Amino acid sequence: MFVALERLINLQDGYRRTFLVEGRDLLLLVVEQQPLLVENRCPHQGASLHNATLNGPVLRCARHGVEFDLRSGRPLNAQCAMLNRFSLAYDGDRVGIDI
């Protein structure tokens, strides 16, 4: 089942918004013109990533400074689990997730 999150026309660099889908807190970002969907939870200690800073494809958790490569989900400067990423689905003029 497709769950629409946003209209494609709204996805510009710098876009950032959270969504709750099936009890899961998700963060939709546009980085270098690429929409990305990740769990809105740092795997290090569970902090929200909505206020994380971005430097190109690197997302830095505001709570403890753990950095993740958004292309792979791998942590760059700490020993912790990978960032949970989700595949986006498209339907007409909308982007979303298949559940």
C-alpha positions as CSV (number, residue, x, y, z in Angstrom):
1,M,0.0,0.0,0.0
2,F,1.4,3.4,-1.0
3,V,1.4,6.1,1.6
4,A,1.9,9.6,0.1
5,L,4.2,11.9,2.1
6,E,4.7,15.0,-0.1
7,R,4.1,16.5,-3.6
8,L,7.2,16.3,-5.8
9,I,7.0,20.1,-6.6
10,N,7.8,20.8,-2.9
11,L,11.0,18.8,-2.8
12,Q,13.8,21.4,-3.1
13,D,17.2,21.3,-1.5
14,G,16.9,22.0,2.2
15,Y,13.5,20.4,2.5
16,R,13.0,18.7,5.9
17,R,9.8,17.3,7.4
18,T,8.8,14.5,9.8
19,F,6.0,12.0,9.2
20,L,4.5,9.3,11.4
21,V,3.7,6.2,9.3
22,E,2.4,3.0,11.0
23,G,3.9,4.1,14.3
24,R,7.3,4.9,12.8
25,D,8.8,8.4,13.0
26,L,10.3,9.2,9.6
27,L,12.3,12.2,8.3
28,L,12.1,13.2,4.7
29,L,15.1,15.3,3.5
30,V,16.3,16.6,0.2
31,V,20.1,16.7,0.0
32,E,21.9,17.7,-3.2
33,Q,18.6,17.5,-5.1
34,Q,18.0,13.9,-3.9
35,P,15.0,13.0,-1.6
36,L,16.0,10.7,1.2
37,L,13.8,9.0,3.8
38,V,15.4,7.9,7.2
39,E,14.1,7.0,10.6
40,N,13.9,10.2,12.7
41,R,16.0,8.6,15.4
42,C,19.7,8.5,15.9
43,P,20.8,4.9,16.3
44,H,23.4,6.1,18.9
45,Q,21.0,7.1,21.7
46,G,17.6,7.6,20.1
47,A,17.7,11.4,19.7
48,S,15.5,13.0,17.0
49,L,17.3,13.9,13.8
50,H,14.9,16.6,12.8
51,N,17.3,19.3,14.1
52,A,20.5,17.6,12.9
53,T,22.8,19.6,10.8
54,L,23.7,18.8,7.2
55,N,27.0,19.2,5.4
56,G,26.5,17.9,1.9
57,P,25.5,14.2,2.4
58,V,26.6,14.1,6.0
59,L,23.9,14.3,8.7
60,R,25.2,15.3,12.2
61,C,23.1,14.5,15.2
62,A,22.5,17.6,17.3
63,R,22.6,15.7,20.6
64,H,26.0,13.9,20.5
65,G,27.6,14.9,17.2
66,V,27.4,11.5,15.6
67,E,27.7,11.9,11.8
68,F,26.1,9.6,9.2
69,D,26.7,9.3,5.5
70,L,23.1,9.7,4.1
71,R,24.1,7.8,1.0
72,S,24.9,4.6,2.9
73,G,23.6,5.2,6.4
74,R,27.0,4.4,7.9
75,P,28.2,6.3,11.0
76,L,31.4,8.2,10.2
77,N,32.8,9.2,13.6
78,A,31.4,6.7,16.2
79,Q,30.8,3.1,16.8
80,C,27.1,2.6,16.5
81,A,24.5,1.1,14.3
82,M,23.7,2.3,10.8
83,L,21.1,4.9,10.2
84,N,17.8,3.2,9.2
85,R,17.0,4.3,5.6
86,F,13.8,3.6,3.6
87,S,13.2,3.3,-0.1
88,L,10.9,6.0,-1.5
89,A,8.1,5.2,-3.9
90,Y,6.5,7.5,-6.4
91,D,2.9,7.8,-7.6
92,G,2.0,10.5,-10.1
93,D,3.1,13.8,-8.5
94,R,3.7,12.4,-5.0
95,V,6.5,10.8,-3.2
96,G,5.9,8.3,-0.4
97,I,6.6,4.9,1.0
98,D,5.2,1.5,0.2
99,I,4.1,-0.4,3.4
